Amino acid sequence: MGTRRSGLFSGPMRHDAPPGARPVRTRPPRRPPDPRLVSDAAPSSLLRELRAKPMPPLPKGPYPVPVSTFDWLLGPESPAVRYVALRDLLGRPEKDIDLRKARRALLTDPLLRDALPLLRQALHPGWSSEDLERRYEGALWLSLFLLESGGDADVPEMQKTRDVLLARWERTFVEIERGERPEVDPAVFSISLRVLCGLGMAGDPRVASALEFAASERIGSPSSPEASLTAATQDLLLFASVPAASRTTLVQKAMEFATERLLQTAFTEERLKNLPDFRFPAAGEFDVLEVLLGLARAGVHRRPALNLALRTVHAKADHRSRWKAGPPLPDPTRFPLEPAGEFSRWVTLRALIVMQHFFGLTIR
């Protein structure tokens, strides 16, 4: 018996209905799926993105950087980045004419221009320790941001911050001189000392004694890796900010202690997996790039324990050796930072300082 195809259905027509009844069209029986055939609705382009990409290998020689990236960092759009790049990445001496010009233009940078008025407000007469240490808004945090952005003791607001911090910790300094063990917030105290050292106060007897106290606390800190990871990073940055000629034996030992703690705990596969992009400023939050920066400032040489972290940093760079800004800080700041997800001059500069220390740089 023949078959006909019509409309949406096709199959044999039934003729066993009563006379005069309209023939009923029936669907053909479904065939069982062929187990050899696998269908996937996702487009191939999406599948390529979802597949885990192998991490690129580290360079065997100096880290390659296009000249366009150097031009981007040294351009006029961000005078602070230009100044820090000339000073810390290219190693220009203090008398270098380009460095001196960049230093004069420093305060025209949008970051410093917006943050300095806030710092002046935070240093108002009648300040309290809560005002100074209010996260991301207090004078301590603002001065740390400015210090990392190239600000120094020549900036009037930073000079006042130095005097205020010395007054804030005056009682603690006295207790340390007496051989007592003061009750302080270790993180806040460490960052305060780091700002004071960055403002040229490492040789001050009060600060020097406080550094000895912080070093003894670091060596005697609890051994819990997670509990001490962020604290070890901040202490490493503190001790590395002390000029090498001013580091006592105890400070040097504490810096080495913090280094070993971080090498053992900071760069595990689990921690580095699915790592977000890096922040600037990190502002006391744990950040793998900042840990590496602290190790570089401490003069740590490249070793196998660093390879996975360095590969992770390398994998986040684009083909022009530029890095994107990571997620914003947990609490908002009152001045704008580089937008998350966009290429960041500050993050790129810090990453290249790390790569320069561990690999050296070459222009391609």
C-alpha positions as a LaTeX table, in Angstrom:
\begin{tabular}{lrrr}
\hline
Residue & $x$ (\AA) & $y$ (\AA) & $z$ (\AA) \\
\hline
Met1 & 0.00 & 0.00 & 0.00 \\
Gly2 & 1.44 & 3.38 & $-0.93$ \\
Thr3 & 2.31 & 6.27 & 1.32 \\
Arg4 & 1.78 & 9.96 & 0.91 \\
Arg5 & 3.54 & 12.99 & 2.45 \\
Ser6 & 1.55 & 16.06 & 3.32 \\
Gly7 & 1.97 & 18.95 & 5.73 \\
Leu8 & 4.03 & 18.42 & 8.86 \\
Phe9 & 3.49 & 14.66 & 9.13 \\
Ser10 & 4.37 & 11.79 & 6.87 \\
Gly11 & 3.59 & 8.10 & 7.17 \\
Pro12 & 1.07 & 5.47 & 6.09 \\
Met13 & $-2.60$ & 6.52 & 5.78 \\
Arg14 & $-5.11$ & 4.42 & 7.75 \\
His15 & $-7.97$ & 2.97 & 5.62 \\
Asp16 & $-9.58$ & 0.72 & 8.24 \\
Ala17 & $-11.91$ & 3.51 & 9.46 \\
Pro18 & $-15.74$ & 3.37 & 8.89 \\
Pro19 & $-16.99$ & 4.28 & 5.42 \\
Gly20 & $-17.11$ & 8.04 & 4.90 \\
Ala21 & $-14.72$ & 8.77 & 7.77 \\
Arg22 & $-11.81$ & 11.02 & 7.07 \\
Pro23 & $-8.51$ & 9.13 & 6.91 \\
Val24 & $-6.30$ & 9.68 & 9.97 \\
Arg25 & $-2.65$ & 10.48 & 9.50 \\
Thr26 & $-0.30$ & 8.75 & 11.90 \\
Arg27 & 3.29 & 9.57 & 12.93 \\
Pro28 & 5.94 & 7.06 & 12.03 \\
Pro29 & 7.43 & 5.26 & 15.04 \\
Arg30 & 10.45 & 6.99 & 16.56 \\
Arg31 & 13.77 & 5.35 & 16.08 \\
Pro32 & 15.86 & 4.80 & 19.19 \\
Pro33 & 18.83 & 7.18 & 19.39 \\
Asp34 & 22.04 & 5.92 & 17.94 \\
Pro35 & 24.50 & 5.73 & 20.85 \\
Arg36 & 27.32 & 6.42 & 18.44 \\
Leu37 & 25.98 & 9.91 & 17.70 \\
Val38 & 26.64 & 12.70 & 20.25 \\
Ser39 & 25.02 & 16.09 & 19.80 \\
Asp40 & 26.02 & 19.32 & 21.56 \\
Ala41 & 24.03 & 22.50 & 21.18 \\
Ala42 & 26.91 & 24.76 & 22.25 \\
Pro43 & 28.69 & 26.51 & 19.38 \\
Ser44 & 32.25 & 25.53 & 18.78 \\
Ser45 & 33.52 & 29.02 & 19.64 \\
Leu46 & 31.96 & 28.79 & 23.12 \\
Leu47 & 33.31 & 25.31 & 23.64 \\
Arg48 & 36.81 & 26.57 & 22.87 \\
Glu49 & 36.43 & 29.27 & 25.55 \\
Leu50 & 35.12 & 26.80 & 28.13 \\
Arg51 & 37.95 & 24.35 & 27.67 \\
Ala52 & 40.79 & 24.88 & 30.12 \\
Lys53 & 43.64 & 26.61 & 28.36 \\
Pro54 & 47.10 & 25.31 & 29.11 \\
Met55 & 49.18 & 27.75 & 31.10 \\
Pro56 & 51.90 & 29.26 & 28.90 \\
Pro57 & 55.47 & 28.36 & 29.81 \\
Leu58 & 57.77 & 30.86 & 31.41 \\
Pro59 & 60.33 & 32.52 & 29.16 \\
Lys60 & 63.73 & 30.88 & 29.09 \\
Gly61 & 65.48 & 34.24 & 28.87 \\
Pro62 & 64.52 & 37.82 & 29.70 \\
Tyr63 & 60.82 & 38.62 & 29.81 \\
Pro64 & 59.77 & 40.13 & 26.43 \\
Val65 & 57.91 & 43.46 & 26.48 \\
Pro66 & 56.84 & 45.39 & 23.36 \\
Val67 & 58.12 & 48.93 & 23.10 \\
Ser68 & 54.48 & 50.07 & 22.82 \\
Thr69 & 53.89 & 48.93 & 26.41 \\
Phe70 & 56.81 & 50.99 & 27.66 \\
Asp71 & 55.40 & 53.96 & 25.74 \\
Trp72 & 52.01 & 53.33 & 27.36 \\
Leu73 & 53.52 & 53.34 & 30.86 \\
Leu74 & 55.72 & 56.35 & 30.22 \\
Gly75 & 53.05 & 58.43 & 28.49 \\
Pro76 & 51.70 & 61.71 & 29.86 \\
Glu77 & 48.26 & 60.31 & 30.73 \\
Ser78 & 49.43 & 59.12 & 34.17 \\
Pro79 & 52.33 & 61.19 & 35.56 \\
Ala80 & 52.53 & 59.03 & 38.70 \\
Val81 & 52.91 & 55.82 & 36.70 \\
Arg82 & 55.56 & 57.53 & 34.57 \\
Tyr83 & 57.49 & 58.63 & 37.66 \\
Val84 & 57.38 & 55.23 & 39.40 \\
Ala85 & 58.24 & 53.44 & 36.13 \\
Leu86 & 61.29 & 55.62 & 35.62 \\
Arg87 & 62.35 & 55.17 & 39.24 \\
Asp88 & 61.55 & 51.51 & 39.96 \\
Leu89 & 61.36 & 49.81 & 36.56 \\
Leu90 & 64.03 & 51.62 & 34.57 \\
Gly91 & 66.17 & 52.45 & 37.60 \\
Arg92 & 66.88 & 56.06 & 36.71 \\
Pro93 & 69.14 & 57.82 & 39.24 \\
Glu94 & 67.83 & 60.73 & 41.31 \\
Lys95 & 69.65 & 63.32 & 39.20 \\
Asp96 & 68.24 & 62.00 & 35.92 \\
Ile97 & 66.56 & 64.86 & 34.08 \\
Asp98 & 63.54 & 62.80 & 32.97 \\
Leu99 & 63.00 & 61.53 & 36.52 \\
Arg100 & 63.18 & 65.04 & 37.93 \\
Lys101 & 60.67 & 66.31 & 35.39 \\
Ala102 & 58.35 & 63.40 & 36.17 \\
Arg103 & 58.71 & 64.16 & 39.89 \\
Arg104 & 57.63 & 67.76 & 39.34 \\
Ala105 & 54.54 & 66.58 & 37.40 \\
Leu106 & 53.66 & 63.94 & 39.99 \\
Leu107 & 50.94 & 65.87 & 41.79 \\
Thr108 & 49.03 & 66.49 & 38.55 \\
Asp109 & 48.19 & 62.77 & 38.39 \\
Pro110 & 44.42 & 62.18 & 38.76 \\
Leu111 & 44.92 & 59.64 & 41.57 \\
Leu112 & 47.02 & 61.95 & 43.71 \\
Arg113 & 44.98 & 65.00 & 42.77 \\
Asp114 & 41.81 & 63.35 & 44.08 \\
Ala115 & 43.36 & 61.69 & 47.13 \\
Leu116 & 45.31 & 64.63 & 48.56 \\
Pro117 & 42.25 & 66.71 & 49.57 \\
Leu118 & 40.83 & 63.64 & 51.30 \\
Leu119 & 44.09 & 63.20 & 53.18 \\
Arg120 & 44.00 & 66.83 & 54.28 \\
Gln121 & 40.48 & 66.30 & 55.62 \\
Ala122 & 41.51 & 63.12 & 57.43 \\
Leu123 & 44.33 & 64.97 & 59.20 \\
His124 & 41.98 & 67.51 & 60.75 \\
Pro125 & 42.72 & 68.85 & 64.26 \\
Gly126 & 41.28 & 66.63 & 66.93 \\
Trp127 & 41.80 & 63.42 & 64.93 \\
Ser128 & 41.36 & 60.10 & 66.71 \\
Ser129 & 42.98 & 56.73 & 66.09 \\
Glu130 & 39.66 & 55.55 & 64.62 \\
Asp131 & 39.77 & 58.45 & 62.15 \\
Leu132 & 43.31 & 57.58 & 61.12 \\
Glu133 & 42.71 & 53.87 & 60.72 \\
Arg134 & 39.25 & 53.83 & 59.13 \\
Arg135 & 39.68 & 51.32 & 56.33 \\
Tyr136 & 40.43 & 52.92 & 52.92 \\
Glu137 & 39.31 & 56.37 & 54.14 \\
Gly138 & 41.55 & 57.15 & 57.11 \\
Ala139 & 44.84 & 59.01 & 56.83 \\
Leu140 & 46.84 & 55.81 & 57.30 \\
Trp141 & 45.32 & 54.10 & 54.27 \\
Leu142 & 45.31 & 57.24 & 52.12 \\
Ser143 & 48.98 & 57.84 & 52.87 \\
Leu144 & 49.76 & 54.20 & 51.99 \\
Phe145 & 47.97 & 54.63 & 48.62 \\
Leu146 & 49.91 & 57.83 & 47.94 \\
Leu147 & 53.22 & 56.29 & 49.02 \\
Glu148 & 52.72 & 53.39 & 46.59 \\
Ser149 & 51.81 & 55.91 & 43.89 \\
Gly150 & 55.06 & 57.85 & 44.18 \\
Gly151 & 54.22 & 60.29 & 46.98 \\
Asp152 & 56.99 & 60.95 & 49.52 \\
Ala153 & 58.02 & 63.22 & 52.36 \\
Asp154 & 58.34 & 66.20 & 50.00 \\
Val155 & 54.54 & 66.32 & 49.70 \\
Pro156 & 53.25 & 68.61 & 52.50 \\
Glu157 & 50.30 & 66.34 & 53.30 \\
Met158 & 52.66 & 63.37 & 53.64 \\
Gln159 & 54.89 & 65.38 & 55.98 \\
Lys160 & 51.89 & 66.02 & 58.20 \\
Thr161 & 50.96 & 62.32 & 58.04 \\
Arg162 & 54.44 & 61.47 & 59.30 \\
Asp163 & 54.05 & 63.79 & 62.30 \\
Val164 & 50.54 & 62.53 & 63.06 \\
Leu165 & 51.61 & 58.87 & 62.94 \\
Leu166 & 54.53 & 59.56 & 65.27 \\
Ala167 & 52.09 & 61.21 & 67.69 \\
Arg168 & 49.58 & 58.37 & 67.29 \\
Trp169 & 52.11 & 55.72 & 68.33 \\
Glu170 & 54.03 & 57.81 & 70.87 \\
Arg171 & 52.76 & 55.84 & 73.87 \\
Thr172 & 53.50 & 52.54 & 72.10 \\
Phe173 & 57.03 & 53.69 & 71.32 \\
Val174 & 57.57 & 54.49 & 75.01 \\
Glu175 & 56.27 & 51.09 & 76.09 \\
Ile176 & 58.62 & 49.37 & 73.65 \\
Glu177 & 61.57 & 51.41 & 74.95 \\
Arg178 & 60.69 & 50.23 & 78.46 \\
Gly179 & 60.84 & 46.63 & 77.33 \\
Glu180 & 57.09 & 46.18 & 77.64 \\
Arg181 & 54.86 & 44.36 & 75.17 \\
Pro182 & 52.21 & 46.85 & 74.01 \\
Glu183 & 48.78 & 45.77 & 72.87 \\
Val184 & 48.45 & 46.84 & 69.25 \\
Asp185 & 46.61 & 45.75 & 66.14 \\
Pro186 & 49.52 & 44.00 & 64.35 \\
Ala187 & 48.24 & 44.81 & 60.84 \\
Val188 & 47.65 & 48.51 & 61.56 \\
Phe189 & 50.97 & 48.84 & 63.39 \\
Ser190 & 52.86 & 47.12 & 60.56 \\
Ile191 & 51.34 & 49.38 & 57.91 \\
Ser192 & 51.97 & 52.48 & 60.06 \\
Leu193 & 55.65 & 51.58 & 60.37 \\
Arg194 & 55.80 & 50.89 & 56.63 \\
Val195 & 54.46 & 54.37 & 55.87 \\
Leu196 & 56.94 & 55.92 & 58.31 \\
Cys197 & 59.81 & 53.99 & 56.71 \\
Gly198 & 58.64 & 55.07 & 53.27 \\
Leu199 & 58.75 & 58.66 & 54.50 \\
Gly200 & 62.39 & 58.33 & 55.51 \\
Met201 & 61.95 & 57.57 & 59.22 \\
Ala202 & 63.58 & 54.12 & 59.39 \\
Gly203 & 66.62 & 55.61 & 61.14 \\
Asp204 & 64.59 & 57.38 & 63.81 \\
Pro205 & 65.33 & 55.69 & 67.18 \\
Arg206 & 61.61 & 55.34 & 67.98 \\
Val207 & 60.85 & 53.69 & 64.64 \\
Ala208 & 64.00 & 51.54 & 64.81 \\
Ser209 & 62.94 & 50.14 & 68.20 \\
Ala210 & 59.42 & 49.54 & 66.87 \\
Leu211 & 60.89 & 47.65 & 63.91 \\
Glu212 & 62.79 & 45.41 & 66.33 \\
Phe213 & 59.56 & 44.77 & 68.22 \\
Ala214 & 57.67 & 43.97 & 64.97 \\
Ala215 & 60.49 & 41.64 & 63.92 \\
Ser216 & 60.36 & 39.71 & 67.20 \\
Glu217 & 56.58 & 39.44 & 66.87 \\
Arg218 & 56.91 & 38.09 & 63.31 \\
Ile219 & 59.39 & 35.43 & 64.37 \\
Gly220 & 57.19 & 34.42 & 67.29 \\
Ser221 & 53.90 & 34.56 & 65.35 \\
Pro222 & 51.49 & 31.56 & 65.28 \\
Ser223 & 52.40 & 28.87 & 62.76 \\
Ser224 & 48.91 & 28.58 & 61.24 \\
Pro225 & 49.47 & 29.21 & 57.50 \\
Glu226 & 46.07 & 30.72 & 56.79 \\
Ala227 & 46.05 & 32.91 & 59.88 \\
Ser228 & 49.41 & 34.48 & 59.10 \\
Leu229 & 49.40 & 34.68 & 55.31 \\
Thr230 & 48.20 & 38.28 & 54.92 \\
Ala231 & 50.11 & 39.38 & 58.00 \\
Ala232 & 53.31 & 37.81 & 56.67 \\
Thr233 & 52.85 & 39.70 & 53.40 \\
Gln234 & 52.46 & 43.04 & 55.17 \\
Asp235 & 55.44 & 42.36 & 57.41 \\
Leu236 & 57.57 & 41.37 & 54.43 \\
Leu237 & 56.66 & 44.64 & 52.70 \\
Leu238 & 57.50 & 46.47 & 55.92 \\
Phe239 & 60.93 & 44.91 & 56.43 \\
Ala240 & 61.75 & 45.26 & 52.72 \\
Ser241 & 60.99 & 49.00 & 52.98 \\
Val242 & 63.82 & 49.41 & 55.48 \\
Pro243 & 67.03 & 50.42 & 53.67 \\
Ala244 & 69.45 & 47.50 & 53.62 \\
Ala245 & 72.05 & 49.49 & 55.57 \\
Ser246 & 69.52 & 50.10 & 58.37 \\
Arg247 & 68.30 & 46.50 & 58.76 \\
Thr248 & 69.41 & 44.98 & 62.03 \\
Thr249 & 70.15 & 41.30 & 62.37 \\
Leu250 & 66.72 & 40.74 & 63.92 \\
Val251 & 64.91 & 42.63 & 61.14 \\
Gln252 & 66.83 & 40.67 & 58.50 \\
Lys253 & 65.99 & 37.41 & 60.23 \\
Ala254 & 62.29 & 38.36 & 60.44 \\
Met255 & 62.26 & 39.22 & 56.74 \\
Glu256 & 63.71 & 35.80 & 55.93 \\
Phe257 & 61.18 & 34.18 & 58.26 \\
Ala258 & 58.28 & 35.93 & 56.49 \\
Thr259 & 59.77 & 34.95 & 53.13 \\
Glu260 & 59.88 & 31.25 & 53.99 \\
Arg261 & 56.36 & 31.33 & 55.43 \\
Leu262 & 55.02 & 32.83 & 52.19 \\
Leu263 & 56.97 & 30.45 & 49.96 \\
Gln264 & 55.47 & 27.53 & 51.87 \\
Thr265 & 51.86 & 28.72 & 51.99 \\
Ala266 & 51.07 & 31.42 & 49.43 \\
Phe267 & 51.61 & 29.63 & 46.11 \\
Thr268 & 49.71 & 26.36 & 46.34 \\
Glu269 & 47.89 & 25.03 & 43.28 \\
Glu270 & 44.54 & 25.36 & 45.04 \\
Arg271 & 45.17 & 29.01 & 45.88 \\
Leu272 & 46.40 & 29.92 & 42.41 \\
Lys273 & 43.59 & 28.12 & 40.58 \\
Asn274 & 40.97 & 30.49 & 39.12 \\
Leu275 & 42.81 & 33.44 & 40.61 \\
Pro276 & 41.12 & 36.82 & 39.95 \\
Asp277 & 43.01 & 39.64 & 38.30 \\
Phe278 & 45.31 & 41.69 & 40.50 \\
Arg279 & 44.39 & 44.90 & 42.31 \\
Phe280 & 46.00 & 48.25 & 42.73 \\
Pro281 & 46.06 & 49.21 & 45.46 \\
Ala282 & 45.85 & 45.89 & 47.27 \\
Ala283 & 45.31 & 47.85 & 50.51 \\
Gly284 & 46.08 & 45.10 & 52.96 \\
Glu285 & 44.12 & 42.43 & 51.11 \\
Phe286 & 45.90 & 39.23 & 50.07 \\
Asp287 & 47.15 & 39.57 & 46.50 \\
Val288 & 49.58 & 37.14 & 44.86 \\
Leu289 & 51.19 & 39.86 & 42.76 \\
Glu290 & 51.84 & 41.94 & 45.89 \\
Val291 & 53.43 & 38.92 & 47.58 \\
Leu292 & 55.77 & 38.54 & 44.61 \\
Leu293 & 56.49 & 42.27 & 44.69 \\
Gly294 & 57.42 & 41.99 & 48.36 \\
Leu295 & 59.73 & 39.06 & 47.61 \\
Ala296 & 61.35 & 41.05 & 44.81 \\
Arg297 & 61.88 & 44.06 & 47.09 \\
Ala298 & 63.39 & 41.75 & 49.69 \\
Gly299 & 65.91 & 40.58 & 47.10 \\
Val300 & 64.71 & 36.97 & 47.00 \\
His301 & 66.24 & 35.06 & 44.09 \\
Arg302 & 64.17 & 32.92 & 41.74 \\
Arg303 & 63.65 & 29.37 & 42.96 \\
Pro304 & 61.37 & 26.44 & 41.99 \\
Ala305 & 58.80 & 27.36 & 44.67 \\
Leu306 & 58.09 & 30.57 & 42.73 \\
Asn307 & 57.57 & 29.06 & 39.29 \\
Leu308 & 53.85 & 28.33 & 39.56 \\
Ala309 & 53.10 & 31.83 & 40.85 \\
Leu310 & 55.22 & 33.43 & 38.14 \\
Arg311 & 53.49 & 31.32 & 35.47 \\
Thr312 & 50.13 & 32.42 & 36.87 \\
Val313 & 51.12 & 36.06 & 36.59 \\
His314 & 52.49 & 35.50 & 33.10 \\
Ala315 & 49.28 & 33.76 & 32.02 \\
Lys316 & 47.20 & 36.84 & 32.90 \\
Ala317 & 49.15 & 39.11 & 30.55 \\
Asp318 & 47.95 & 39.76 & 27.01 \\
His319 & 50.18 & 39.56 & 23.94 \\
Arg320 & 51.46 & 43.07 & 24.66 \\
Ser321 & 52.52 & 42.20 & 28.22 \\
Arg322 & 49.70 & 44.20 & 29.80 \\
Trp323 & 47.53 & 43.17 & 32.73 \\
Lys324 & 43.94 & 44.03 & 33.63 \\
Ala325 & 42.71 & 45.50 & 36.90 \\
Gly326 & 41.04 & 43.02 & 39.23 \\
Pro327 & 37.81 & 43.32 & 41.21 \\
Pro328 & 37.30 & 46.42 & 43.36 \\
Leu329 & 38.23 & 46.51 & 47.01 \\
Pro330 & 35.69 & 45.08 & 49.48 \\
Asp331 & 34.77 & 48.58 & 50.64 \\
Pro332 & 34.57 & 51.51 & 48.21 \\
Thr333 & 37.14 & 54.28 & 48.22 \\
Arg334 & 36.24 & 57.95 & 47.98 \\
Phe335 & 38.49 & 58.54 & 44.98 \\
Pro336 & 38.28 & 56.71 & 41.65 \\
Leu337 & 40.68 & 53.90 & 40.80 \\
Glu338 & 41.29 & 52.16 & 37.50 \\
Pro339 & 38.13 & 50.35 & 36.34 \\
Ala340 & 38.00 & 46.62 & 37.02 \\
Gly341 & 38.39 & 44.49 & 33.91 \\
Glu342 & 40.26 & 47.12 & 31.91 \\
Phe343 & 43.97 & 47.22 & 31.24 \\
Ser344 & 45.71 & 48.78 & 34.21 \\
Arg345 & 48.91 & 50.79 & 34.08 \\
Trp346 & 49.51 & 50.26 & 37.80 \\
Val347 & 49.01 & 46.50 & 37.74 \\
Thr348 & 51.11 & 46.22 & 34.58 \\
Leu349 & 53.89 & 48.29 & 36.14 \\
Arg350 & 53.98 & 46.16 & 39.29 \\
Ala351 & 53.91 & 42.93 & 37.27 \\
Leu352 & 56.79 & 44.09 & 35.09 \\
Ile353 & 58.81 & 45.10 & 38.17 \\
Val354 & 58.35 & 41.51 & 39.39 \\
Met355 & 59.29 & 40.05 & 36.01 \\
Gln356 & 62.30 & 42.31 & 35.76 \\
His357 & 63.58 & 41.14 & 39.13 \\
Phe358 & 63.16 & 37.43 & 38.43 \\
Phe359 & 63.89 & 37.32 & 34.67 \\
Gly360 & 65.14 & 40.64 & 33.42 \\
Leu361 & 63.32 & 42.45 & 30.59 \\
Thr362 & 63.93 & 42.67 & 26.88 \\
Ile363 & 62.23 & 44.89 & 24.31 \\
Arg364 & 60.65 & 43.18 & 21.32 \\
\hline
\end{tabular}
